[in-house]
Amino acid sequence: MSLGNIFDIAGSGMTAQSLRLNTTASNIANAETASSSTETTYRARKPVFAAIQQSMLNPDQQGFGMNADEGPGAGVRVEGVVESDAELQMRYEPNHPAADEEGYVYYPNVNVVEEMADMMSSSRSFQMNVDVMNTAKSMMQRILTLGQQ
């Protein structure tokens, strides 16, 4: 695996974790958004990731002696963002301006504790990818100075 591939892998990881951080922030921001119907209530969102195999980036390289399908991972791509199908929170608040005719208000299916754990995890993953990129950059700079001596 070349240093260029390491930059691609770390970059794709940073992009994925950035999206994960943004969806988590959106979920937390909308956690207490009240609505009068289930159709208009915000639902928690989660990004879906898939591994990019080395053989997809470089079809000529056959994955260090493995089958092309079993080659080493070469990063991650975002497949999409899905809405949670967990039940919405229904609270009896007859004096709330968004209450329906029965006095119920609907709140998102966002678990703030879970979202905070996701935010810490994605933040740490993002930082690890930054560290990988910085290490690869440092190695590249050292390689360039070898010829100058």
N, C-alpha and C positions, 0 to 999 in steps of 0.2 A: 504494500500500500504506500503510495507516494504522499508527500506532504501536501500536495495540491488536493488529494482526496480527503485528507484530514480537515482542510479548510472547508470543503464542501459538506462533510459530515457535521462538523461543528456548526456551520452556518445554518444547515437545515434544522438542527436541533434548537438553535437560538430562535429561528423563525417559528417553530412549533411551540416552544415554551412561551414566546411572546403572545401568540394567539391564545394559549391556555390562560395566561395572566389576564388578558383582556376579557375573555369570556367569564372568568372568575370574578373580575371587578364588576362586570355588568350584572352578574347574578347577585352579588352583595349589594350593589346600588339599588336593585329592584326588589330586594328581599321583603320589604314592608309596603310594597305598592298595592293598594287596595283596589278592588274592582267589584262591580255589581253582577258579573256573570262569569261563568267558567270559560266562555269563548274569548273574552278580552283579558283574562288574567295572564300575567307574565309567567312563563315556565322556564325553569332552570335549563341552561344550555351547557353542553359538554362537547369539546372537540374530539374528533375521531382521527387517530393517526395510523399510518401503516409504514412498515419498514421498506426502504428502497434497497433492493439487493444489488450487490456489486456488479453482477452480470448485466443489469439494466444500464448502468453508467458506462461500462466498458465491455461490450459483448466479446471482444477478442480475448479477454482475460478470463480464464475458467476457474476463478475462485480458489487458488492455492491447492490444486489437486482434488477439489471437490466437484461435484456436479454443479452445473450452472445454477440450478434451483437452490442449492444449499450453500452458495458462496457467502462470504462474510457480509454483514450489513454495511450499507453505504449511506446511511442517513435515514431521514424520516420525511414523510410527506403528509400533508393534511388531506384527509379524505372528505371531511365536511364537519359541520357542527349540527348536533342533534339536540332536540328538546327532550327533557326528562318526561317520562310518562308516570311518574309518581303522583299520588293524589295531591290535589290542591288543599290548602288549609281553609276550612269554612268556619267562620266565627260568627256568633250571634251578637251583633252590635246594632240594634234597631235605631240608635240615634246618629249613626255614621252617615254622612252624606252619600256614600256609595252603596248603602244597604239596598238589597232587593226588596220586593214587596213583603217577603216573610221576615225581613230584618237581618238577613245574613250578608256578610261581606266575604269575598273570596281573596285569599292571599296566595302568593307564589309558593311553589314547592321547593323553596330554597332553604337548605340547611346551612346556616351561617358558619357553624363550627366546622362542618365538612369543607366549606368553601375556603375558610382560612387555612386549613391544613393543605388543601390543593394549592393555595397561593404560595405558601411557604415551600412546598415541594417544587413547584414550577420555577420559583425564584432561585432556588438552589440549583436546579438542573440548568437553568439559563447561565448562572455563574460558573458552573462546571464547564459548560461549553465555551464560555469566554476564556477560562483558564487553559483549555485544550488549544484554543486558537492562539493565545499568547505564547504557549510553549512551542507550538509549531512554528510560529513567527520567529521566536528566539533561535530555534534550531536552524531555520532557513538562513538567518543572519550569520550564524556561526559557520555554516557551510560556505557562504560567500566569502568570509574572511580567511578561510583556509588557503585559498589560492593566492592571497596577497602576501603570505609569509615566505 
